Amino acid sequence: MAPILIPLGGGLLSFIFYRKGFSISLLASIVGISLRTDGPSLLMLLMTGVTSITITLYAAGYFSFRIASPSKPGRHERQLQFFWPLWMILLGSLNGLFLAGDIFNIYVTLELIGLSAVALSALSAKPSSQIAAFRYLLVSLLGSLSYLLGIAFLYKTYALLDLDMLRLVPPMKGAHTAFALMSVGLMLKTALFPMHFWLPPAHANALAPVSAILSALVVKASFYLLFRFWFDIFNDLVTPGALFVIGLLGTGAVFWGSIQALRQHRMKLLIAYSTVAQLGYLFIAFPLTQIQEKLYWLPVICMAMGHGFAKTAMFMASGAIFLHVKHDRINELTGVRAYLPVTVFAYTIAGVNLMGLPPSGGFIAKWMLIYAAFEMHKWWWGIVIMLGSLLAAAYVYRVVSKLYVMPPDTIIIEKKAHSMLLEWPPLFLAILSLILGILAPYMVSILLLSKKLVSIGGIM
Amino acid sequence: MSSHNTYPERKNSLALPVILLTSGLFLLLSYTLLSIEQAGGLAAQVQSALPKSGAESPVTAVLLNFRGYDTLLEVMVLFLSILGAWSIGRASLPQALIKTSTIQISCVRLLIPLMILIAFYLVWQGTRFAGGAFQGGSILAAAGVLLLVSDFPKLIQIHSIHLRLGFILGPVTFILIAFYCIFTNKTFMAYPAAIVSQLLLFIEIACAISIGLTLAALFAGGRPAQESSIAQRKGSTL
């Protein structure tokens, strides 16, 4: 219980801090570090909190099932023993990243997130997962170093590390290179096409709860930073050409990810490629964002939250199916609904969000993006989003149709005893992603909350 | 070995884009380095805040006081590295006794106490001059590596719980002191002015021990052999 209680306690403390909101002297914020929350970061924290609680519950059910029927004695106990500390450090550093108000502090949290994510993805001990994890480690380090080089240039130019102060400085010569280096590093970590090559093997070969963590939370953290840098902190450096290129890469991701997803034979690889495609929409949002509008964060946050919940549910569901059927070859998954009805239902509902049907979070996000595309006379992005949704429907139905069909010769496996934690958490998240559109007004009110400060260190 | 034929071909096709990308990056970086207008850094601000920081060395003041939160997270990175290494594999230490030469053994016996002394001296003087937890910790790690390569028989008998407690000593001390500051100064990590230098020294010593142990354990390469899973232990008792 202890590993669950500690981050919860941390969450409570950070909530108290948020309410108090310390004021700090100018000196402290130059040489010290401050933490900040505002609307977008609160929503990301909320997404992380909800997802992590369900993943934690699911992981408890998942590991107890595996330990009860081990494939190799002792292996799952070892996985369990290292899963908890790694996952809790990852969770803590994700929260740290969303609260950070200092570019170097962000680098340290990125490093913590990257290393713990790599160790988690290597946990399944299959050779394929270890190769994928090693590649993930190299990409993650390259991304971090690129980001660090960017910080070095920024510090040389402005002698500042604080985000709020960097927002106010005029663009200077070194800043463009720094901005480019930081952006490329973060894009590598977010797996933007064509830098996505590391993601599908790393996500598909990990243990089911780990896949959910990586797909739902880890890539979102670097995306959140990227969006904040482009539209909040360094908006003066952004040019329309750069936005167009990002949108183009996003389009590539949507099509390449969807088509690859359609070609996969294994369910987890299909879901992993769908992550590549769904991340593409987040980047198509770049040329469609108008920072004059107060709610310019809303489409990407809706997309990120909807995808986070839905993708977690899908990976959890595929994990539960894998534990029962012992494989995840899509063509041989007929009739699963007979013995895992809740899981299959959760998978289908999560698919609704990926397709972008109302009232899901994906629908709200895509609706706003398409609306912006036509309003700004950039209708081609709207077409891309619609075609992408069509492809998403195709790859979701490819699995769902198999799960529901019951040909006469179907072999129905006897349902194994398993804890409720294996089936209900994915359903909860899937339903949450479905009704996210209805909850959007509450998200708007959180988004408009004003900024609070917490300082750490520094002379008071 | 069917990949034998395809491998060189693939290498050639990648060579050109790699050369283009690297030279482009090189040009961009050198252009930036030449054109950048330097702002001079924060040395003056740090210097002016130094008297209140509890450390005479500006490096220590920045590491443990002004940006102590970053250092706490960096110590966590180090802990994470050993956690990751232990999760992946076992250490390949020889289980049987190997005869090490008498010269090596007596050298190691002379050196180890001296190295520990130097390590703690570096930590001690870190508040005034160059030095501190990371420098002292690396000397401790070197002592550990020396013991490991000399195959001291006692090493494989160290129970993993002692190692694990050693790894978390630094981060836990750091966090506890940071929380203690909430009760005294109402802010995380705002050290009370009266005992600030003692607190910093306390953190440095704890971190140095953890850093040294972690680096030496990373050299060993994995979790100790008796760190077998719970199931196997259960299996042996049944």
Contacts between the chains, C-beta under 8 A, distances in Angstrom:
chain1	res1	chain2	res2	distance
A	17	B	188	7.9
A	22	B	187	6.5
A	27	B	45	6.7
A	27	B	48	7.9
A	27	B	49	6.3
A	30	B	42	6.4
A	30	B	45	5.4
A	31	B	42	6.0
A	31	B	45	5.3
A	31	B	46	5.7
A	31	B	49	5.9
A	31	B	62	7.2
A	31	B	66	4.4
A	31	B	67	7.6
A	32	B	66	5.2
A	32	B	67	7.0
A	33	B	66	7.9
A	33	B	67	5.8
A	33	B	69	4.9
A	33	B	70	6.4
A	67	B	231	7.7
A	70	B	231	7.4
A	73	B	229	8.0
A	73	B	231	5.4
A	73	B	232	6.9
A	73	B	235	6.8
A	74	B	228	6.9
A	74	B	229	3.6
A	74	B	230	7.7
A	74	B	231	4.2
A	74	B	232	4.8
A	74	B	235	7.9
A	75	B	229	7.3
A	77	B	229	4.3
A	77	B	230	4.6
A	77	B	231	4.7
A	78	B	87	7.7
A	78	B	229	4.5
A	81	B	229	7.3
A	81	B	230	7.2
A	82	B	83	6.9
A	82	B	86	7.1
A	82	B	87	3.7
A	85	B	83	5.8
A	86	B	80	7.7
A	86	B	83	6.3
A	86	B	84	7.4
A	86	B	87	6.9
A	89	B	76	6.7
A	89	B	80	5.9
A	89	B	83	7.6
A	93	B	73	7.5
A	93	B	76	7.8
A	96	B	73	7.1
A	104	B	67	7.7
A	104	B	70	6.4
A	105	B	69	6.8
A	105	B	70	5.7
A	105	B	73	7.5
A	108	B	70	5.4
A	108	B	73	4.3
A	108	B	74	6.1
A	108	B	77	7.1
A	109	B	73	6.6
A	111	B	77	5.6
A	112	B	73	6.2
A	112	B	76	6.1
A	112	B	77	5.8
A	112	B	80	6.3
A	115	B	77	6.6
A	115	B	80	5.0
A	115	B	81	6.7
A	115	B	84	6.3
A	116	B	80	5.7
A	116	B	84	7.5
A	118	B	84	7.0
A	119	B	80	7.3
A	119	B	83	6.7
A	119	B	84	3.5
A	119	B	87	5.6
A	119	B	88	7.4
A	122	B	84	7.7
A	122	B	87	7.2
A	122	B	88	5.7
A	123	B	87	6.2
A	130	B	88	7.5
A	149	B	29	8.0
A	153	B	32	6.3
A	153	B	36	6.9
A	155	B	41	7.3
A	156	B	36	5.8
A	156	B	38	5.5
A	156	B	39	6.8
A	157	B	36	6.1
A	157	B	37	6.8
A	157	B	38	7.5
A	157	B	39	6.0
A	158	B	39	5.6
A	159	B	39	3.9
A	159	B	40	6.0
A	159	B	41	5.2
A	159	B	42	5.6
A	172	B	37	6.3
A	173	B	32	7.4
A	173	B	35	4.9
A	173	B	36	6.1
A	173	B	37	6.4
A	174	B	32	5.5
A	174	B	35	7.3
A	174	B	36	4.0
A	174	B	37	7.3
A	177	B	28	6.0
A	177	B	29	7.2
A	177	B	31	7.8
A	177	B	32	4.0
A	178	B	32	7.9
A	180	B	28	7.8
A	454	B	188	7.8
A	455	B	187	6.7
A	456	B	68	7.6
A	456	B	69	4.3
A	456	B	187	7.6
A	456	B	188	5.4
A	456	B	189	5.3
A	457	B	65	6.3
A	457	B	66	5.5
A	457	B	67	6.0
A	457	B	68	4.7
A	457	B	69	5.4
A	457	B	189	4.9
A	457	B	190	7.3
A	458	B	66	5.7
A	458	B	190	7.6
A	459	B	49	5.1
A	459	B	52	4.9
A	459	B	53	7.0
A	459	B	65	7.9
A	459	B	66	7.7
A	460	B	185	7.1
A	460	B	187	6.6
A	460	B	190	5.5
